[in-house]
Amino acid sequence: MLTAEHADLVKAALIIVFVLLGLQLLWAARILALTAFLGVLFGLGAAPAVSALERRGFRRGIAAPFVVFGVVGLVLALAGWSAPTLITQSQEIRTRFPAAVQKVELWMATNQPRLLDAIAGAETRPAAPPDSVATHDTGAAATPVPGESDTAVPQQGRLVEAFYRQAGKLKAVALGILTSTLAVFGGFVLILFLAVYIAAEPDLYKRGLLLLFNPHTRQRLSPVLDAIAVKLRRWLGTQAIAMLVIGTVTTVVLWILGVRAALPLGVIAGILEFIPNIGPTLAAIPAVVVAFADSPEKALAVMVAYWGIQFLENNLLIPYLMKEQLDLPPALTMMTQVVMAYVFGLMGLFVATPLLAAVFVAVQMLHVEPDLADAPPTGAIADSGPPS
């Protein structure tokens, strides 16, 4: 028979083995786990609208798909309405983008050649053979062959070539494991149906999750799950409104500045607004490059416009929409985005901030607040006097 000490050791060993197996399984299905998190996130966001329809007499099982698929239908309708303009202006971007990049390259070759070499790689030319320069007199100066003069003009397309060299790597990092159209479509369908199920019966899945723990732990976890749901719901609603506002304002500002393809650039800015900190910077790059094709002054004006839009958003729009927002440390948020993007690709970049918010709420409620409650008040030790 095993003693109590041996039984505890066996139990601890089994727990470690199962935890390691669970982590390995989670890693193998990491993209599926992140997709499921997005489904839960959108389901929590749709839950208030479903509850509002329920109060008007609709069953939640009917209201949930109506809300979720209604939003998807609205987005598809808007996409279909703007598709002709988007296609036309996107083709214009494809036509003007290489010329704009070459113009940037020429400016960098003249003013910042070292920066150009760092970005596009040092320009290498094959060594000229000794007889490549013809002379009529051995003492006369060599006459260069036409077209081979040593000027400051760079080889055309170095930046474009560097971009295409990195395109395969960027695609692999961006898409991660979801490289096929079928997998992307399957992930999208999974997100939709998870959102429907979570929005229809959020309490059912909460109770099922709590049943995995003992009664004492359930009492501690129940308010934490409620707080996480509220925080994620508020964050998602704020992001949706910010995406719409930023996309619209960016389109109008670019149109006023006379930047070509203002509508698709505004759509890109609205979509990338879902990714805090990094998204607005990524959205500004194509706009600046397209504007630089016209003039450096216009590119500078576009840079100032993007900075002004983000300044107004961070100081007016977001605080107004979310007065009780979770103030995540900017450095921690950026590091989480970088790590998630490096490990999980584009999917990790999209879920980095809401996942960090959920972890932040859990740590704050389970560890920080209990420790603060158990800590003695400030000055209590100093005021207690010497021990008697």
N, C-alpha and C positions, 0 to 999 in steps of 0.2 A: 504494500500500500504506500501511496505517496504521502509524505508529510505535508503540512500546510505550507512550509517554505518551498518545497519542491513544486507543489501545485501552483503557487504564485509565480514561480519561475516559468513553468510551462505556459501559464496563462499570458504572461508578459511576452514570451517568445512567440506565441500564436498571434497575439495582437500586432507585434512588429511585422511578422510575415504577412498578415492580411493587409496591413497598412501599406507595405511595400508593393504587394500585388495590386492593391487599389490604385496606388500612384502610377505604377507601370501601365495599368489599363487606362487610367485617365490620360496619360501622356500619349498612348497609342490613339486615343479618340479625342485628342486635344481640340481639333477643329470642330468636331461634333459638339464638344462641351461648350466652346465659345459660341457656336451657332445656337445652341439651346439657351445660353445666357441672353443672347439678343432676343430670342423668342419670349423669354420671361420678361425682359425689359419692356418690349412693346406691348406685351399682355398687361403688365402693370400700368402702362400708360393709357391703355384703352379701357381699363376697369372703371374709372369715374364716369365715362360716357355711357358705359353699359349700365351702371347703377342708376344714372339719370333716366335712361329709357325704362329700367325696371320700375322706377317710381311712377312712370306714366302708364303702367299696365303691361309692358312687354315682358316676356319670359327671358331670363338671362341666356338660355340656350339659343334663342333667336336673336337677341340684341347683340351678343358678342360677334357672331359672323357678320351681322349687318354693319357694325361699326368698323371692324377690321377690313373687310372686303370693300366697304364703302370708301374708306380712306385710300385703299389701293386703286380703286376705280377712279377716284378723283385725281390721283396723281397721274394715272395713265391717260385720263382725258386731257389734263393740262399738257402732258408730254405730246400727245397727238396734235393738240392745237398749235403748239409751238414748234413741232417737228420740222415743217418746211423751212422756217426761218433758221432754226438751229442747224439743219443740214447745210443750207446755203452758206451761212457764216462760218461753220466749221470747216467747210471746204476752202473758204477764203483763208482761214487760219493755216491750214495745211499748205496752202500755196505761199503765203507770206512768211511763215515761220522760218524756213531755211534761209531766205534772204535776210530776215531780221537777225538770225544767228550769225550769218556771215558779216553783217554790219557790226555786230557786237565784237566779233573776232578781229575785224580790222581795227576797231578802236582800241581793243586790248593790246594788239600787236604794236600799235604806235605808242600807247601810254603805259601799259602794264604788261610787257612781254613775259616777265617771270610768272605772273599770275596765269597768263595764257598757257605757258608750258606746264604749270602745276595742274591745271584743269584738263587740258587736252593732251598732255604729254609733250615732251621736247621734240621739236621738229628734227627729223633725221633725213639727210640727203646722202645718196651714194657718192663716194669719193670720185672725183673726175679723173679719168686716166691721163697719163702724161701727155699723150698726143691729142687730147680733146680740144686744145686751144691751138689754132693754127697761126703761125707767124711767118712773114716773108723774110724777116731778118732776125737772127738770133739775138741781136742786141736791142731790138725794138721791143716796145711794150706789147704784151700779148693782147690780141683783140678778142674780146669775149664773143662767144657764139650768140646770135640773137635769141632772145627768150631766156637766157641763163644769167642775166645780170643780177648782181647781188643788191637787191633793193630791200626795203623794209616791209614790202608787201608780203603777208604770210601766204603759205600754201592754202588754197581755197578749201573750206569745208573741214578744217581740223576739229572744230567744236562739234559739227554735225557728225563727223566720223566717230568722235569720242562718245557722242550720245548713242549712236547705233551700236558701238562696241559694248556699251553697258546696258543696252536695252534688254538683252536676255536675262542678265542678272536682276535688273529692276523688275522685270515681269515675274521672275521666280520669287523675289522677295514680296512683291505686291500680292500675288495670288496664293502663295504658299502651296498647300496641297490641292486646293481647289483649282486645278488647271484645266479641267474639262468643262464644257458648257453644261453637260448633263449634271455634273456635281454642283455647279453654281445654281442651276435651276432647282435641284433637289434641296439644297440648303435654303433657298428662298421659300420654297413650299413648306419646309419644316418650320421655318421662323413664323410663317403665317398661321399655320395650324396650332403651333404652340401658343402663339399670341391669342388665338381664339379660345383655346382651352383654359389658359390662365385667366383671361378676362371673364370667362363665364363662371368659373368657380375658384377664385383665388384662395378662399378659406379652406377648401378641400385639400389643396396641395400643401398649404401651410400646416394643417393638422397632420397630414401624412408625414411631413418632414419632422415634426415635433415628436411623433411616435417613435422615432429612432433613438430618442434619448430618454433618460430616467425622469421621473416626475419633477425632481428638484431642478434639473437642468432645463426642463421645459418651461418652468416659471421664469427662468432668466432669459431664455432664448425668445420667448413669445414677443415681448416688447421690442427686442432687437430686430426681429424680422419685420415687425410693423414699421419701425423707424426706417429700416432699409428700404421697404416698399415705398414709403412716403418720399424719401429722399430721391430715389431713382425716378419716381413718377414726376416729381417737381423738376428734376434735372432734364428729363426727356421733354417735358412740355416747354421748358425754357429754351432748349436747343432747337426745337421745331420752330418756335416763333422767331428765334434769332436767325435761323437759316433762311426763313422767308424774308425777313427784314433786310438782312445783309445781301442776299441775292438781288432783291429789288433795288436797294440803294446803290449797290455796285454797278448794276446795269445802267441805271439813270446817270450816275456820275461818269462812267466811261463814255456814254453816249454824248453827254455835254462836252467832254474833253475831245470828242472827235476820234475816239479809238475805234478801229474797225473790229467787227465781231463782238460788239458789246454784250449781246444777249448770251451767247455761249460762255463767255468769260464770267458773266454774272451768275449763270447757272453753276459753273465750276466753283465760284466763291461761296455760293449758298450750300452746295453739297459738302465742301471741305470744311465749312463752319462746324460740322458735327465733330470735327477733331480739334479740340481747343489747342491753342498755342502754335502747334505745327501747321494745322490746316490753313489758316489765313496766310502764312508765309508761302506755302506751296501754291495757293491760289494766285498770289501776286506775281509769281515768276512768269507765267505765260503772258499776262497782261503787260508787264514791263517790256518783255522781249518784243511783243507785237507793236507796242508804242514806239520802241526804239527804232523800228524799221522806218518810221516817219521822221523822227528827230530825237536827239538826246534830250531836248527840252521837254518834249511830250512824255518821254519815259520818266523823267524826274517828276513831272506833274502827276503821273500815275502812281509813282511810289509815295508821294506825299498824300495823295487821295486815299490810298489803301491804309497808310498809317493813321490818317485822320478818322477813317471809318472805324478802325479797330479801337482807337482811343475813345471815341464816342460810345462804342459798344461796351467796352470794359468799364467805363465810368458812368454811363447813363442807362443804357438799355438793360444790361444784365442785372445790375443792382435794382432797377425798377421792377423787372419781371420776377426776380427771386430775392426778396428782401431778407429771407431767412436761409439763404443759400449756404451750402457747406463750403467753407473757405479752405480748399485744399492748398497746401504749400505749392507754389509754382514750380520750384525745383524738383520736388517729389513727383509732381504730375508729369513734368517733362521727362524725367528719368524713367518713370513707369511706361510712358508712351514709347520711348526709344527701346527699352528692353522688350516690351510686348511686340513691337514691330519687328525687332530682330529675331525673336524666337518664333512668333506665330504669323508674321507677315501682315497683310492688310487687315485681316480679321482681328488680330491682336491690337492693331492701332485703333480700330473703331471701338473696341470694348474696353480699352485701357482706362479711360477716365471714369465711366460708370462703375467698373469693377473696383477701381481704387476707392471710389466714394463708398461703395458697399463695405469694403474692408475697413475703411476709416471709421464708419459708423459703428461697426461691430467692435473694433478695438477700443473706441472711445467709451462705449456703453458697458463693455464686459471687463475692461481693465483700467482705463484711466479714471472714470468716474467712481468706481468702487474704491480705488486707491486714494482718491481725493477725499472720499467720505470717511475712510478709516484713518486718514492722517490727522494729527492734532492741529487745531487752529493755529494760525500764525501768532507767535508771541506767547503761546501757552507754556512752552518750556522756560522761556525767559522770565515769565511772570509767576512761575510756580514757586520761586524762591528756593533756598537751599533745603535739602532733605532734613527732616527732623530726626 
